[in-house]
């Protein structure tokens, strides 16, 4: 059994092991694969693992031995699911491996916006506290989360965990979701329409997949409905927002701040309108990348392959 990993470096830059997969066949690992290298590198392999390398119908047509595509991620938009289904190719993913990590990053971004920890640490190290005439100082406004309202778009595993953390901070939570969950409602959490959530939330945070329905969900019209000075957080997918509209809202003051771990094209391009916005906190898609999360990612990916070979495929998305 030939197994190929097309872009393994992001998940395992060398601090983990691929041995869980080697037990199932002849394993070839590529750190990175350019589009034109995908077909020749798959070759006669029956099993392919991919993170961002795109497996579309044209690739499948040129790789007739392909039986399983296992995505090294939760999102699987890099694979043409319909083409795979028609060709009898199983596609699976790794759900919920980084739920606590993405929730943690959501609040890392939000707390940086509220407390400006990095800014103040830099000021202290530069000597500003040493020369202060008072026992303390602050170089940016500080914001209390308790008593504020958080608006969630999406209520999957990550959205649920974010909601729980928000309530621990003393926030009320409004949820916009395709599927309401009345059992989750409480004195401090309720489901509502997207419009109501946008109008009432002090902080809006995105936890939905990127689909045709959610593409640029947060556009100029949605931003206009939000409170003046609201905060927007995106740890979902970059394409869920209209980046130019968000940049304009930041510059006009409509949004007081924006925090994101994702952008529409990654790595970020030099002409991305969010670059240079002083009140935008941007990180390079690292929410998922704790060692604990990546360890689970590799373990479940190996289990996906083992289950498929045993005739009991798991985590199937097509």
N, C-alpha and C positions, 0 to 999 in steps of 0.2 A: 504494500500500500504506500503510494507516494503522497506525501503531505508537504505543502509549500506555504510558508508565511511570507506574505509580500512586503509588509512594512511593520516589522516587529520592534524597531528601536524605541518608539515612544512608550510602549507598554513595558518593555524590558531593555533598558540601555546597558544592561550588564550586571545589575544587582540582584536579578532573579534567575530562575532556571527554566528551560524549556523541556526538561526531562519528562514532565508529565505527558507531553505529546510524543516524545521519542518512542515510548513503549508501544505505540500503535502503528509504526511504520518507518519508512525512510524519510526523515525530516530535513528539509532545506529551509534555512532562515535567511531572509534578506532584511537588512535594516530599513531600506527605503527602495521604492520601485517607481520609476517614471511611467507615465501612461503607455509609452511605446514599448516598455519592457514587460508589461503585464502578461501578454499572451505567450511570448517565448519563455518566460519564467514559470508560468503554470505548466506549459508543455503537456505531458501525458499524466499529470497529477490528477488523482481522484478527489483529493481534499485540499481546499484552499482556505487559509485564514487571512482576513484583510481587516485593516482599520479604516484607512481613508482611500486606498486604491480602489478605483471604481470597477465593479464587475457588471457590465451591461450585456445586452443581448449579443452584440458584436463579439465580445470576449467569449461568451459561452459558445457561440457558433464555431469558434476556432479552437475550442478546448473540449472535444467530444467526450473525453473520459471523465469530465468533471461530474461529481455526484453530490458533493457537500461544500457549501460556502458557509464558514463560521465567522461571524463578524466579531472582531476584538473590541466590542463596544456595545452599548445598549441601543443606540440609534443605528438603523440599518438602511438608510436612504442611499447608501453607496452601492446597493445591489438592486438590480431590476427584478423585483419579486415576481411579476407576472411572467416575464421571460423565463425565469427559473422554474416556475410552476409548470409552464408548458413543456419544458425540457426535462421535467422529472428531477430537477436538482433541488435538494433540500437546503433551506437557508435558516440558520439559527443565530441567535445573539446571546448576550450575557446581561440579563436584566438585573437592575437594582444592586449591582456590585459596589457602586460608589454613592449610594443614597446619603449616608451620614456625612460624607466628604463634601458633596455638593451643597447640602444644607449648611454645613460649616462654612463653606466659602461664601454663601449668600450673606451670612451674618458677618463674615470677615470684611466684605465689601461695605456692608451697611454700617458697621461699627467704625470703620476707617472714615467714612463720610461724616458720622456723628461726632467722633472724638478727635480725628486728625492725629492719630497716634504717631504715624511716621513723620509728619511735619514737626510735631513738638519734640520728638526724640532727636531729630536733626538739629533743631534749635538749641536743645540742651547741650548736645555734643559740640556745637559751634561756640559755646561759651555764653549764650544769651542768659541762662539762668544764673550763672556766676555773677553777671553784672547787673542783675535785676534789682531794682530799688524795693521791690515787694517780695513776699515769700513765694509768690506764684505769678504766672502770666499765661495768657493764651493768645495765640496769633490768628485764630479763626473761631467763629461761633461754635459753641458746643450744643448738642441737641439731645434731649431726653426722649427715649423710646416709649417709656411707660405712659399710658394714656393715649398714645397715638393709634391710628388704625392702619393695619397692613392689608393690602389687597393682593390676593393670589390669583394668578391665571394658571389653572391646572391643579388637580388634587390627586395626583398619583402618589407614589411612595415618597418622592422628594417633597412635593407640596405638603403632604401630611406632616412630615417631620419639620419643615419650615414653620408650619402653623403652630405646632407644639412649642417650638422654641420662641416664636413670637409671643405666645401667651405666657410663657415663662418670664418674658421681659415685661409683662404687664400690658401688652398690646391687645386690642380687639382685632379680629380677623374677618374679612369679607372674602368669599371665595366665588370666583367665576369658573365654572367647570361644565363640560359637556354632560357629565353625569352627576347629578346632585346626590349627596349622601346624607339624608336626614338624620341618620343615626350618629353622625359626627357633630351635629349642631349642638351648641351650648349657649350659655349666657354671653360668651365671648367669641363665638364663631358661628357664622351663618352663611348660607349660600344666597347669591343674588345675581342679577343680570350683570353683564360686563359693563354696561353704561353706569349702573348704580355704583359698582365697585370703583370705576375710574373717577367718578364724581366725589366719592366720600373718602377714598384712601389717602393717607399721608405718604405712604410708601407702597409702590406697586412692584411686585416681584414676579418674574415669569418662570413657569415650570411646566411648559407644554412642549410637545414635539413640534418639529417644523413640518408642516403639511401645506397643501394648497389653501386650506382654510385658515391657517395661522400665519402664513407668509405676510410679513409687514403688518401684523395685527396692530402693533403700536405705530400708527402713522400720524400725520399731522392732525387728522380729525380726532383720533383717540387722545392725542396729547392735549388738544383744545378742551376736552371734557374734564381733564384732570385739574386738581386744585393748583392754584398758583403756588409755586415753590415746592411742589411735591418731589419725591425722590423716586427714581426708577432703577431697578436692579434686574440684570439679565444674566442668568446662569444656564439658560436653556440652549438656544441656538441663535447665532447672530442674525439670521434671516427673519426672525420673529419681529424685529423692529425695522423701521425705516431709518437708517442711520443718519441720513441728511436731515430728516425732520427732527430727530432727537438732538443733533448738534445745534440746529437752529433754536430749539426750545431751551437748551442750555445757555446759549449766548443771549437770548432774550430775557432769561430769568424765569420763564414759565416753569422749567425744571430747576430746582436748586442744585441737584446733583444726579449723576448717573454712575452706576457701578456695573461693570460687565467683565465676565471671564471669557466671552465669546464674541466674535465679529463675523460679518457675512462672508468674508474671504480670509482664510487663514493659511500661512502667517498673514498678519495685518499688512495691508498695502500702505505705502507712504502717502497716498492721496486719500486715505480714509478720513471722512469729515470729522470723526471723533478725535483724531489726533490733534493736539493743541488746545483742546477744550480744558481749561484749567479745573473745572469742577467735574471732570470725568475721571473716575478711577478705573483703570484697565489692567487686567492681568492676562497672561498668555495661555488661556485654556488649560489651567492646571488644577481645577477643582477635583477632577477625577484621579489625580496622579499621586495620591499618597501611596506609600509602599504597601500599606494594608489593602487598599483598594486594588492595586495592580496585582498583588498576590492572589486575591480572590478572582480577578479577571482571568489570569492564566489557569487557575485551577478549574474554573467553570468551563473555560474553553476546551481544556483537555477532556473534561467530563462530557462535553457536547460531542466530541469526536468519538469517545468510547461508547456513548449511548447510541450514536448513529451506527457504528460498526456492529453493535449488539442487536440491531434491528428495532431499537426503541428510542428513536430520536427525541431529544428534549429541546426546550426553548425554541421551537420552530415558529418562524414568523411568516411563512408563506404557505 
